Amino acid sequence: MDQEKAVVQIILERFPVLEGHVRIQREKRVVMDYLVRRDFEKVFPYLTASAGFDRLLTLFGTDDGDWLGLTYALVNQDEVVLLVRQRVPKARPFIRSVCGRFPQALWQEQELRTLLGLKIEDLPEGGYPLPDGWPEESYPLRKDWEVRRFNKSTLTYNQPRTSFGGQKEDGR
Amino acid sequence: MTQRQLSLKPSAPDGENKNCLWVTMASDRVAEVHLPAGGSHQGVEKSCEIHSYMQDLLILERYGGLGPQAHAMAFCQAMEELAGIVVPQRAEYIRLIVSELERLQCHLLWLAGTAREVGYDALNMYLMNDRELVLDCLAEIGGNRVKYSVNLPGGVRRDLDEHIRTRISEMLDEVGRRIKKRGSLFRKELMLVNRLRGAGVLSRDDAAAYGAVGPLARGSGLSRDVRADEPYGAYRRMEVAPVCDDHGDAYGRTVVHIGEMEASAALIRRALAELPEGELRAEVPERLPKGEALVRVEAPRGELVYYLRSDGGASPERLRVFTPREANLYTLQKIISGNYLANIPLLMTDYDFCFGAASRAVVIKGGEEQRTVGWEQLRDFSRDYYLRHEAGAGRAGAEKEE
């Protein structure tokens, strides 16, 4: 576990405030807790430019209740995979694109935009992967998006009715 | 210079053909490429969130046409990591054997495609015939030629008895002999070598910068192979050496594919010889504990990444699948730029790009005049172009000698 310990040490030397937020998950895996956007924008450039994590393995988003989470899997020369994360409130889901550093992330970020509803600054326009005519503000990878409410032939999504008490029709 | 825009637009409804390609031509060279991916997105990740883990395994085996073992194994490994299960050694060896058989048949298909695109139809047929021998073995193991469904969470569902092990050994002897013969043709036949050399050049630095994976990266000298970088399962006991080549063009990638087939055959032979006795499967709970796992496996086309997050429920909370083809999209875009239009069919095969059914090309001149060109026509154009090119080169050489 020397390589993994070295990664944790490099991160903590530069960002002591992350003490307790970076841990070794197993051999070749180091995991970081979610950061807010401001902190992420300091940590991510350092990791990719100065800490040897110069390869982006993949990136993906998650729907975490009131938040949208983003995980970036970075790899260094020792093949240690570091999961770096940021999360933004669902009400203001703004993040900055990493395409400037990793141009191959274009399709993955477009997917985050169309499937999860993230607003990504500096990302070229593009509708990947949903078809033309897809209903606006309808994001299939969100937990409240239900397949049974989507009509494939008309490309319409039937929102659940909400009663006066704010409860949805199925009682949730 | 007049520029033309060309759209190569497949619309097959399976996962193999979810990309299309727009190229802007300047004379007979590609000036710009745009890949508006997503023509037939399958929504697999969402689908897996609403099905049980066992149902997901069936869905994921159908993610792509050629890599069911890689997808199923990656998903099972992620589940096993979450559940903290140790897979029996016999099951790990069987997984390795099936994975390498899968690599063998995929690479034979790739090589057959390359032969077809450069105009060697007979060689294409021979290679497809060789592949049949591997598919027969896979069918005998799993009961199906394409979706052999060998994996289960915790191990495998099929054993390799004495009869099947002998069948695999005999097949490897025959296919190994044929690979040697075909490989020497690809390496030494001058017309083939000349056609492949210099096509789709990708430097080692560019491959690294663009995040290329699999034989595409290794054909540029970039030693990137999960079996060696982060060995898993029985590969931990095998010491895999990545097969690389420094040519960085279609020829280099061909050499890598041939070398990998020979290496796969050697791995299977060793795994058969060392196959341990024991159980096929460890018990996996129906509901996985809360947690997350990121798994990497080396699929035939390159690195395949699975991320699985469980909230303790009956279905995954989140599943992310990142395939080598997606990883190589950007590299493909860069490889095609600046190349000849006539090279596109070869480069598409090089990248393992499947156009499949309903492929067509629409040539747009000045945004008004339109002409439709089929994929077959583009392939014929490619072959004619290089025949003319070679005939011209031959004439020039003869004149020089005179």
Interface residues (C-beta under 8 A of the other chain):
Chain A: R26 K28 R29 V31 R55 L56 L57 T58 F60 T62 D63 T71 A73 E79 V81 L83 F102 P103 Q104 L106 W107 Q108 G126 G127 Y128 P129 L130 P140 L141 W145 V147
Chain B: K18 P36 A37 G38 H41 G43 E45 K46 S47 I50 E81 A208 Y210 G211 D229 E230 E292 L294 R296 E303 V305 Y307 R309 E317 R318 R320 F322 E326 A327 L329 Y330 T331
